Amino acid sequence: MHSWIDGQPATAVNLQNRGLAYGDGLFETIAVRGGRPSLLTQHLERLALGCRRLAIEVDMQVVRDELLSYASLLGEGVAKLILTRGDSQRGYAPAAGAPARRLLQGGPLPAYPAQHAEQGVRLFPCETRLAEQPRLAGLKHLNRLEQVLARAEWQDSAYAEGLMRDIQGRLVEGVYSNLFLVRDGALLTADLKRCGVAGVMRGALLEQAGRLGIAVEVRDLALADLEQADEVFVCNSVYGIWPVREFTVLNWSAGPLTRKLQAVARTLLET
């Protein structure tokens, strides 16, 4: 599948692009099934929030139209939408009036082992910590070096994901997923006001939990919360939900609430 820049097929990006030089931009990784982007509204809402927070001006209707056209051609796979502040000369100061750049890339859906969803995954205990920056917290910005360093910590395929903490040791998220705990029938997930990515699937599951009458707590999480959890799972907008079966010396089974929400996530990705 060809890449697009600003709605046109392209094979190269301008070397003066601020996304390349400074990570000055945002991105969305979107599952495409049957020629349609999954969770489209949620992805575009997060992107629009990021644009407002970073003061990047872009016509969201144009972004939506291009994404729909690209997904239609892709058919099945994953579309990566990158939005940068555009091109500029050397220096941190943005060029006045420079238009934002819209990049689209496509590839096949990842071939994850079926047992990840069926039997659960092991989490690697990452040493790389997430720095606190409230202005960027929750955003899917282009500065992903923390995740790159964390993912480089393990090569053993026995670990499907890594668990990341912040500089104070609080549990935050996976390297490319959000973390949920279940305790006494309630759903717990980390407060992302300091750092972390507010995943699209995370948001959708929190909304669905409210509709289903499932108690939800969004708060700081400590290792003690993990030790006391009845169920643990990770999620993102490509694979849905993976139960967690092991983290260091801790073990869990895929419990009833995880399975219930796993079915919800599957439906969300298929519609």
C-alpha positions as CSV (number, residue, x, y, z in Angstrom):
1,M,0.0,0.0,0.0
2,H,1.4,3.4,-1.0
3,S,2.0,6.1,1.5
4,W,0.2,9.4,1.2
5,I,1.3,12.9,2.1
6,D,-1.4,15.6,2.1
7,G,-3.8,13.2,0.3
8,Q,-1.4,12.3,-2.5
9,P,0.8,9.2,-3.1
10,A,4.4,9.9,-1.9
11,T,7.6,8.0,-1.2
12,A,9.6,10.6,0.8
13,V,9.1,13.3,3.4
14,N,10.7,16.7,3.3
15,L,13.9,16.7,5.5
16,Q,12.7,20.0,7.0
17,N,9.5,18.4,8.4
18,R,9.2,19.2,12.1
19,G,7.9,15.7,12.8
20,L,11.3,14.3,11.7
21,A,13.4,17.0,13.3
22,Y,11.6,17.4,16.7
23,G,8.8,14.9,17.0
24,D,6.5,17.9,16.6
25,G,3.3,16.2,15.9
26,L,0.8,13.5,16.7
27,F,-0.2,10.1,15.3
28,E,-3.0,7.5,15.4
29,T,-2.7,3.8,14.7
30,I,-6.0,2.6,13.4
31,A,-7.3,-0.9,12.6
32,V,-9.0,-1.2,9.2
33,R,-11.5,-3.9,8.6
34,G,-13.7,-4.2,5.5
35,G,-12.3,-0.9,4.2
36,R,-13.5,1.0,7.3
37,P,-11.4,2.5,10.1
38,S,-12.4,1.0,13.5
39,L,-13.2,3.4,16.3
40,L,-12.9,6.3,13.8
41,T,-14.8,8.9,15.9
42,Q,-12.6,8.2,19.0
43,H,-9.4,8.3,17.0
44,L,-10.3,11.7,15.4
45,E,-11.5,13.1,18.8
46,R,-8.1,12.3,20.4
47,L,-6.3,13.7,17.4
48,A,-8.3,16.9,17.6
49,L,-7.6,17.2,21.3
50,G,-3.9,16.8,20.6
51,C,-4.0,19.5,17.9
52,R,-5.7,21.9,20.3
53,R,-3.2,21.1,23.1
54,L,-0.2,21.5,20.7
55,A,-1.7,24.5,18.8
56,I,-1.5,22.7,15.4
57,E,-4.0,24.0,13.0
58,V,-5.6,21.4,10.6
59,D,-8.9,20.9,8.9
60,M,-10.2,17.8,10.7
61,Q,-12.8,17.2,7.9
62,V,-10.0,16.9,5.4
63,V,-8.2,14.5,7.7
64,R,-11.3,12.4,8.1
65,D,-12.0,12.3,4.3
66,E,-8.5,11.3,3.5
67,L,-8.5,8.6,6.1
68,L,-11.7,7.1,4.9
69,S,-10.4,7.1,1.3
70,Y,-7.2,5.5,2.3
71,A,-8.9,2.8,4.4
72,S,-11.2,2.0,1.6
73,L,-8.1,1.2,-0.6
74,L,-6.3,-0.6,2.2
75,G,-9.2,-2.9,2.8
76,E,-7.8,-4.9,5.7
77,G,-4.8,-3.8,7.8
78,V,-3.5,-1.0,10.0
79,A,-3.4,2.6,8.9
80,K,-1.0,4.9,10.6
81,L,-2.0,8.6,10.5
82,I,0.8,11.1,11.3
83,L,0.1,14.8,11.6
84,T,3.1,17.1,11.9
85,R,3.3,20.9,12.4
86,G,4.7,21.0,8.9
87,D,8.1,22.2,7.5
88,S,10.4,24.9,8.8
89,Q,14.0,26.0,8.8
90,R,16.4,25.1,11.5
91,G,15.4,26.1,15.1
92,Y,12.6,25.3,17.5
93,A,10.4,28.2,16.6
94,P,7.6,27.1,14.2
95,A,7.4,28.9,10.9
96,A,4.5,31.3,10.8
97,G,1.7,30.1,8.5
98,A,3.3,26.7,7.7
99,P,0.6,24.2,6.9
100,A,0.4,21.0,8.9
101,R,1.4,17.8,7.0
102,R,-0.8,14.8,6.9
103,L,0.9,11.4,6.4
104,L,-0.8,8.1,5.9
105,Q,0.9,4.7,5.8
106,G,-0.6,1.2,5.7
107,G,0.3,-2.3,6.5
108,P,-1.2,-5.7,7.3
109,L,-2.8,-6.5,10.6
110,P,-0.2,-7.9,13.1
111,A,-0.3,-11.7,13.3
112,Y,-0.4,-12.0,17.0
113,P,-0.6,-15.6,18.4
114,A,-4.1,-16.6,19.3
115,Q,-3.0,-17.7,22.8
116,H,-2.4,-14.0,23.7
117,A,-6.2,-13.4,23.7
118,E,-7.2,-16.9,24.8
119,Q,-4.7,-17.8,27.5
120,G,-3.2,-14.4,28.4
121,V,0.3,-12.9,28.3
122,R,3.3,-12.3,30.4
123,L,4.4,-8.7,31.2
124,F,8.1,-7.8,31.3
125,P,9.0,-5.4,34.2
126,C,10.5,-2.4,32.3
127,E,13.1,-0.3,34.0
128,T,12.6,2.7,31.8
129,R,10.4,5.1,33.6
130,L,7.9,7.6,32.1
131,A,8.7,11.2,32.7
132,E,6.0,13.5,34.0
133,Q,4.8,16.3,31.7
134,P,1.1,17.2,32.3
135,R,0.9,19.3,29.1
136,L,1.6,16.2,27.0
137,A,0.0,13.6,29.2
138,G,-2.6,11.5,27.5
139,L,-1.5,12.6,24.0
140,K,-0.3,10.2,21.2
141,H,2.5,12.6,20.3
142,L,5.5,11.6,18.1
143,N,8.0,11.6,21.0
144,R,8.1,7.8,21.7
145,L,11.7,7.4,22.9
146,E,10.6,6.2,26.3
147,Q,8.7,3.4,24.6
148,V,11.5,2.6,22.3
149,L,13.9,2.2,25.2
150,A,11.5,0.1,27.2
151,R,10.8,-2.2,24.3
152,A,14.5,-2.7,23.8
153,E,14.8,-4.1,27.3
154,W,13.6,-7.6,26.3
155,Q,14.0,-9.9,23.3
156,D,12.4,-13.0,24.8
157,S,9.2,-13.8,22.9
158,A,7.8,-15.2,26.1
159,Y,6.9,-11.6,27.0
160,A,4.2,-10.1,24.8
161,E,4.2,-6.7,26.5
162,G,6.1,-4.7,29.1
163,L,4.7,-2.8,32.1
164,M,5.8,0.8,32.5
165,R,5.9,3.0,35.7
166,D,6.4,6.7,36.2
167,I,9.4,8.2,38.0
168,Q,7.6,7.8,41.3
169,G,7.0,4.1,40.7
170,R,3.3,4.3,40.0
171,L,1.9,1.8,37.5
172,V,0.9,3.6,34.3
173,E,0.6,1.5,31.2
174,G,2.1,-1.1,28.8
175,V,4.7,-0.2,26.2
176,Y,1.9,-0.1,23.6
177,S,-1.2,-0.7,25.6
178,N,-3.2,0.5,28.6
179,L,-3.4,-1.4,31.8
180,F,-6.6,-2.4,33.7
181,L,-7.0,-4.2,37.0
182,V,-10.2,-5.9,38.3
183,R,-10.7,-6.0,42.1
184,D,-14.0,-7.0,43.8
185,G,-15.9,-6.5,40.6
186,A,-14.6,-3.0,40.0
187,L,-12.5,-1.9,37.1
188,L,-9.3,0.1,37.9
189,T,-7.0,2.0,35.5
190,A,-4.3,4.6,35.9
191,D,-4.9,8.3,36.1
192,L,-3.0,9.7,33.1
193,K,-2.8,13.4,34.2
194,R,1.0,13.3,34.6
195,C,2.1,10.9,31.7
196,G,1.0,8.0,29.6
197,V,-1.2,7.7,26.5
198,A,-5.0,7.9,26.8
199,G,-5.7,4.9,24.5
200,V,-8.7,4.9,22.3
201,M,-9.7,1.4,23.4
202,R,-9.2,2.4,27.0
203,G,-11.6,5.3,26.6
204,A,-14.2,3.1,24.8
205,L,-14.0,0.5,27.5
206,L,-14.5,3.0,30.3
207,E,-17.5,4.3,28.4
208,Q,-18.9,0.8,27.9
209,A,-18.3,-0.1,31.5
210,G,-20.4,2.8,32.6
211,R,-23.3,1.7,30.4
212,L,-23.0,-1.9,31.7
213,G,-23.1,-0.7,35.3
214,I,-19.5,-1.8,36.1
215,A,-17.9,0.3,38.8
216,V,-14.8,2.2,37.6
217,E,-11.9,3.8,39.4
218,V,-9.4,6.0,37.5
219,R,-6.7,6.8,40.0
220,D,-3.0,6.3,40.8
221,L,-2.0,2.7,40.9
222,A,0.7,1.1,43.0
223,L,2.4,-2.3,42.9
224,A,0.2,-3.2,45.9
225,D,-2.9,-2.7,43.7
226,L,-1.4,-5.2,41.2
227,E,-0.7,-7.7,44.0
228,Q,-4.3,-7.4,45.2
229,A,-6.0,-7.6,41.7
230,D,-8.3,-10.5,40.9
231,E,-7.8,-10.0,37.2
232,V,-5.5,-8.0,35.0
233,F,-5.6,-7.2,31.3
234,V,-4.1,-4.8,28.7
235,C,-5.8,-3.3,25.7
236,N,-5.3,-1.3,22.6
237,S,-7.2,-0.4,19.5
238,V,-5.6,-3.0,17.2
239,Y,-5.9,-6.3,19.1
240,G,-8.6,-5.4,21.7
241,I,-7.9,-7.1,25.0
242,W,-5.3,-9.5,26.2
243,P,-5.6,-11.0,29.7
244,V,-2.5,-10.9,31.7
245,R,-1.5,-14.2,33.3
246,E,1.9,-13.4,34.8
247,F,4.1,-10.5,36.0
248,T,7.2,-11.4,37.9
249,V,6.0,-13.7,40.7
250,L,2.3,-12.7,40.3
251,N,-0.2,-14.9,38.5
252,W,-3.8,-14.5,37.4
253,S,-6.5,-16.3,35.3
254,A,-8.6,-14.6,32.7
255,G,-11.6,-13.9,34.9
256,P,-15.3,-13.2,34.0
257,L,-15.1,-9.4,33.7
258,T,-12.0,-9.6,31.5
259,R,-13.8,-12.1,29.2
260,K,-17.0,-9.9,29.2
261,L,-15.0,-6.8,28.2
262,Q,-13.0,-8.8,25.7
263,A,-16.2,-9.5,23.8
264,V,-17.2,-5.9,24.0
265,A,-13.8,-4.8,22.6
266,R,-14.1,-7.4,19.8
267,T,-17.5,-5.9,18.8
268,L,-16.1,-2.4,18.9
269,L,-13.3,-3.3,16.5
270,E,-15.6,-5.1,14.1
271,T,-18.2,-2.3,13.8
